[in-house]
Amino acid sequence: MVIITMTIERISVLWDERGASEAIKQGVSSLVIAVFLCILISFPTLVYLCFAFPELLLLVLAATLLLGRYTGYRLVELPRFREMAEGKH
């Protein structure tokens, strides 16, 4: 319910800011990705791997961080801010 609510809110804000066509385009793309992932996670081999080896989910997290969709602290920014972390600013 929370994910659906957040998606609806995001689409309604997008509708106001960029118009109906952009909101519909992003809504349809979100739906296509959700259907694809729903099919993907129904494979028994993948279900087994995720339950038997939960540390594999860290690979998913790493891929998400490296793709750059995460707006927080990214792993690829570590070298960029290394001097500041070491106190050499």
C-alpha positions in Angstrom: 0.0 0.0 0.0 2.8 2.4 0.8 4.5 1.8 -2.5 1.3 2.3 -4.4 0.6 5.5 -2.5 4.0 6.9 -3.2 3.7 6.0 -6.9 0.4 7.7 -7.2 1.7 10.8 -5.4 4.8 10.9 -7.6 2.6 10.7 -10.8 0.2 13.4 -9.6 3.1 15.8 -8.9 4.6 14.9 -12.3 1.2 15.6 -13.9 1.1 19.1 -12.4 4.8 19.9 -13.1 5.4 18.4 -16.6 1.9 17.6 -18.0 -0.3 14.6 -18.6 1.8 13.0 -21.4 5.0 12.7 -19.3 3.0 11.4 -16.3 1.3 8.8 -18.4 4.6 7.8 -20.0 6.3 7.3 -16.6 3.3 5.6 -15.1 3.2 3.1 -18.0 7.0 2.5 -17.8 6.6 1.9 -14.0 3.9 -0.6 -14.7 5.9 -2.4 -17.3 8.9 -2.7 -15.0 6.7 -3.9 -12.1 5.2 -6.7 -14.4 8.7 -7.7 -15.6 10.0 -7.9 -12.1 7.0 -9.8 -10.9 7.7 -12.4 -13.7 11.4 -12.4 -12.8 10.9 -13.2 -9.1 8.6 -16.0 -9.8 11.4 -18.2 -11.2 12.0 -21.0 -8.7 15.8 -20.9 -9.1 15.9 -17.2 -8.3 13.7 -17.7 -5.3 15.9 -20.5 -4.1 19.1 -18.4 -4.5 17.6 -15.4 -2.6 16.4 -17.5 0.3 19.5 -19.8 0.5 22.0 -17.0 0.0 20.5 -13.8 1.3 23.9 -12.0 0.9 23.2 -12.0 -2.9 20.7 -9.2 -2.2 23.8 -7.1 -1.4 24.6 -7.4 -5.1 21.3 -5.9 -5.9 21.9 -3.0 -3.5 25.4 -2.5 -5.0 24.0 -2.4 -8.6 21.4 0.1 -7.5 24.0 2.4 -5.9 26.3 2.1 -8.9 23.5 2.8 -11.4 23.1 6.2 -9.8 19.4 6.2 -9.3 19.9 6.5 -5.5 20.1 10.2 -4.7 21.9 9.7 -1.4 25.6 8.9 -0.9 26.9 6.8 -3.8 29.8 4.3 -3.8 31.3 5.9 -6.9 31.6 9.2 -4.9 34.0 7.6 -2.3 37.2 8.6 -4.2 35.9 12.1 -4.8 35.4 12.9 -1.1 38.3 10.8 0.3 40.4 13.9 1.1 37.6 15.5 3.0 37.0 12.4 5.0 40.7 12.2 5.9 40.7 15.8 7.1 43.0 17.2 4.3 40.5 19.9 3.2 
